[in-house]
């Protein structure tokens, strides 16, 4: 049954074994993004700069993943916000833009809490499918790979780790 909650959002938190500057760099530098998020990217670290995340960097432009996404807010090392789109098999939602906000908080023990919120969802079957897809993608893959990156090491994109559901952040 389609959801009719206009305020629905995907929310997730993890605590990583890294200082706030390291966690910030993982999301805001090209080397950092390639260490956990995706094998390719193009990032212009400033408001209205590009925040393109390429899950298939060898594909044609427009088919690599998060092509054309832009930074909405850039407040080092506390806040990053960017636009987001959907996979190619969801053309109506892909033509729209949602927004993702990532917040960083020093836990005081050399670790950092990373909180992600994804909002801007429309209504209808394709939107519901996109919401379910990104709930899993953000919570069970991207945030888990961020934890992996700081506890094990950078993701090997030739052999990425399988991610599983996690316990809530401390």
Buried (B, 14 or more C-beta within 10 A) or exposed (E): EEEEEEEBBBEBBBBBBBBBEBBBBBBBBBEBBBBBBBBBBBBBBEEEBBBBBBBEBEBEEEEBBBBBBBBBEBEEBEBBBBBBBBBEEBEEBBEBBBBBBBBBBBBEEEBBBBBBBBBBBBEEEBBBBBBEBBBEBBBBBBBBBBBBBBEEEBBEEEEEEEBEEEEEBE
